[in-house]
Amino acid sequence: MASTTAQPVGNLPSGVGICTTAPDIFYLPELIFGGLVWILVASTHVIPTNPQGWVMFVSVFCFVMTFLWLVIFACGGHRNSGGWATADMVYHALATFFYLSAAVSLAKTTIDYQGDSNNFKTYQIDIAAVVFSYVATLFYFIHFLLSAIRWRSF
Protein backbone atom coordinates (compact mmCIF):
# COMPACT_ATOMS: atom_id res chain seq x y z
CA MET A 1 0.00 0.00 0.00
CA ALA A 2 1.47 3.30 -1.09
CA SER A 3 1.33 6.15 1.30
CA THR A 4 0.10 9.43 0.01
CA THR A 5 1.59 12.65 1.11
CA ALA A 6 -0.71 15.58 0.78
CA GLN A 7 0.94 18.75 -0.37
CA PRO A 8 -0.56 21.97 0.93
CA VAL A 9 -2.53 23.69 -1.78
CA GLY A 10 -2.41 27.44 -1.99
CA ASN A 11 -5.51 29.49 -1.46
CA LEU A 12 -6.16 33.02 -2.65
CA PRO A 13 -8.80 34.79 -0.57
CA SER A 14 -11.76 36.67 -1.94
CA GLY A 15 -14.46 38.85 -0.47
CA VAL A 16 -14.00 39.83 3.16
CA GLY A 17 -11.25 37.19 3.42
CA ILE A 18 -8.75 39.68 2.03
CA CYS A 19 -9.13 41.65 5.27
CA THR A 20 -8.04 38.67 7.37
CA THR A 21 -5.26 36.92 5.44
CA ALA A 22 -1.59 37.64 5.96
CA PRO A 23 -0.37 39.23 2.74
CA ASP A 24 -3.66 40.76 1.64
CA ILE A 25 -4.27 42.65 4.87
CA PHE A 26 -1.54 45.06 3.70
CA TYR A 27 -3.63 46.43 0.79
CA LEU A 28 -5.26 49.07 2.98
CA PRO A 29 -2.02 50.42 4.56
CA GLU A 30 -0.41 50.47 1.11
CA LEU A 31 -3.30 52.56 -0.19
CA ILE A 32 -3.29 54.90 2.81
CA PHE A 33 0.45 55.61 2.87
CA GLY A 34 0.74 55.67 -0.92
CA GLY A 35 -2.12 58.16 -1.05
CA LEU A 36 -0.44 60.30 1.59
CA VAL A 37 2.78 60.37 -0.46
CA TRP A 38 0.76 61.33 -3.53
CA ILE A 39 -1.06 64.15 -1.71
CA LEU A 40 2.03 65.53 0.03
CA VAL A 41 4.21 65.57 -3.08
CA ALA A 42 1.42 67.08 -5.16
CA SER A 43 1.01 69.90 -2.63
CA THR A 44 4.57 71.17 -3.05
CA HIS A 45 6.58 72.66 -5.87
CA VAL A 46 10.25 71.83 -5.68
CA ILE A 47 13.00 72.38 -8.19
CA PRO A 48 14.25 70.09 -9.75
CA THR A 49 10.99 68.59 -10.92
CA ASN A 50 12.43 65.35 -12.31
CA PRO A 51 12.68 63.46 -9.00
CA GLN A 52 9.31 64.84 -7.93
CA GLY A 53 7.81 63.66 -11.21
CA TRP A 54 9.16 60.15 -10.63
CA VAL A 55 7.74 60.12 -7.10
CA MET A 56 4.36 61.27 -8.43
CA PHE A 57 4.40 58.59 -11.13
CA VAL A 58 5.26 55.87 -8.62
CA SER A 59 2.70 56.96 -6.04
CA VAL A 60 -0.14 57.33 -8.56
CA PHE A 61 0.75 54.13 -10.45
CA CYS A 62 1.03 52.04 -7.29
CA PHE A 63 -2.11 53.57 -5.80
CA VAL A 64 -4.19 52.78 -8.90
CA MET A 65 -2.71 49.31 -9.39
CA THR A 66 -3.08 48.40 -5.71
CA PHE A 67 -6.70 49.55 -5.77
CA LEU A 68 -7.36 47.47 -8.91
CA TRP A 69 -5.58 44.50 -7.31
CA LEU A 70 -7.74 44.93 -4.20
CA VAL A 71 -10.94 44.98 -6.28
CA ILE A 72 -9.90 41.93 -8.30
CA PHE A 73 -9.11 39.97 -5.17
CA ALA A 74 -12.24 41.16 -3.35
CA CYS A 75 -14.46 40.13 -6.27
CA GLY A 76 -12.76 36.75 -6.62
CA GLY A 77 -11.56 37.49 -10.14
CA HIS A 78 -8.43 35.42 -9.53
CA ARG A 79 -10.44 32.15 -9.33
CA ASN A 80 -7.75 30.77 -7.01
CA SER A 81 -5.29 30.44 -9.89
CA GLY A 82 -1.58 29.99 -9.34
CA GLY A 83 -0.94 32.55 -12.08
CA TRP A 84 -2.58 35.23 -9.96
CA ALA A 85 -0.40 34.28 -7.00
CA THR A 86 2.64 34.73 -9.25
CA ALA A 87 1.32 38.05 -10.60
CA ASP A 88 0.67 39.25 -7.03
CA MET A 89 4.23 38.44 -6.01
CA VAL A 90 5.75 40.05 -9.13
CA TYR A 91 3.62 43.20 -8.79
CA HIS A 92 4.60 43.71 -5.17
CA ALA A 93 8.28 43.14 -5.98
CA LEU A 94 8.03 45.79 -8.71
CA ALA A 95 6.12 48.18 -6.44
CA THR A 96 8.75 47.71 -3.71
CA PHE A 97 11.54 48.52 -6.15
CA PHE A 98 9.65 51.55 -7.51
CA TYR A 99 8.83 52.93 -4.07
CA LEU A 100 12.37 52.42 -2.79
CA SER A 101 13.82 54.30 -5.76
CA ALA A 102 11.22 57.06 -5.34
CA ALA A 103 11.86 57.32 -1.58
CA VAL A 104 15.61 57.60 -2.07
CA SER A 105 15.31 60.26 -4.78
CA LEU A 106 12.75 62.20 -2.71
CA ALA A 107 15.03 62.04 0.34
CA LYS A 108 17.97 63.34 -1.72
CA THR A 109 15.87 66.18 -3.13
CA THR A 110 14.62 67.06 0.35
CA ILE A 111 18.15 67.12 1.76
CA ASP A 112 19.26 69.40 -1.08
CA TYR A 113 16.24 71.64 -0.47
CA GLN A 114 17.09 72.05 3.22
CA GLY A 115 19.15 75.18 2.65
CA ASP A 116 16.18 77.24 1.42
CA SER A 117 14.85 78.80 4.63
CA ASN A 118 12.14 80.76 2.80
CA ASN A 119 9.98 77.66 2.31
CA PHE A 120 10.25 75.86 5.64
CA LYS A 121 6.66 74.60 5.38
CA THR A 122 7.39 72.96 2.02
CA TYR A 123 10.49 71.40 3.56
CA GLN A 124 8.40 69.94 6.39
CA ILE A 125 5.84 68.58 3.90
CA ASP A 126 8.65 66.95 1.93
CA ILE A 127 10.04 65.37 5.11
CA ALA A 128 6.61 63.89 5.81
CA ALA A 129 6.42 62.61 2.22
CA VAL A 130 9.84 60.96 2.60
CA VAL A 131 8.80 59.24 5.83
CA PHE A 132 5.52 58.02 4.34
CA SER A 133 7.25 56.82 1.18
CA TYR A 134 9.63 54.69 3.25
CA VAL A 135 6.69 53.33 5.26
CA ALA A 136 4.86 52.50 2.01
CA THR A 137 8.03 50.78 0.78
CA LEU A 138 8.10 48.71 3.95
CA PHE A 139 4.46 47.64 3.53
CA TYR A 140 5.01 46.70 -0.11
CA PHE A 141 8.13 44.73 0.86
CA ILE A 142 6.33 42.80 3.60
CA HIS A 143 3.47 42.10 1.19
CA PHE A 144 6.00 40.87 -1.37
CA LEU A 145 7.63 38.52 1.14
CA LEU A 146 4.33 37.07 2.28
CA SER A 147 3.13 36.76 -1.33
CA ALA A 148 6.31 34.86 -2.17
CA ILE A 149 5.64 32.45 0.68
CA ARG A 150 2.06 31.99 -0.55
CA TRP A 151 3.29 31.55 -4.13
CA ARG A 152 5.50 28.67 -3.01
CA SER A 153 2.40 26.75 -1.89
CA PHE A 154 0.90 26.73 -5.41
Phi, psi and omega in degrees: 000125181275136178273143179254137176248119181278126176270139178294134180260135181291155180220124175262127183285161173215166181066222181289343180301337179289344179273356184235354181264154190304301184285328189282345178291346181275355178302313183296312176297326177297317179293318182295307183288326174295320177295322177296319177299314180303310182296315183292319179290324180291338182275358180240162174230109184236140174259130007277150184277342184301309177296323179295323177296319177295318179296319178296316179301312182297314183294318179290315180301310182292325178296312181294315181293321179294320177296316177298318178299317178300315180294317179298316180290321180294324180277353181077022181295347181280338180052033177055038182270141178296333177296324178289326176296320177294315180298322178297316180294315182295317179300315183288332173293316179295317179296322177298314179298315179299311183293324178296316179294323178291320181295320180293315180293324177292322177296318178297316178297320180293320177297318178294330183279350185302327185290342182276100184280352180288333183241059182294326179295317177298321177298318178294321177297319178294324176297317178297320179296321178296314180299313181293328178290324175290324176294317177299320176300317179298316179296317177296322180294315178297318178298319177299313181299314180291328175292325177294321177296317178295320180300324180297336182277353179272000000 
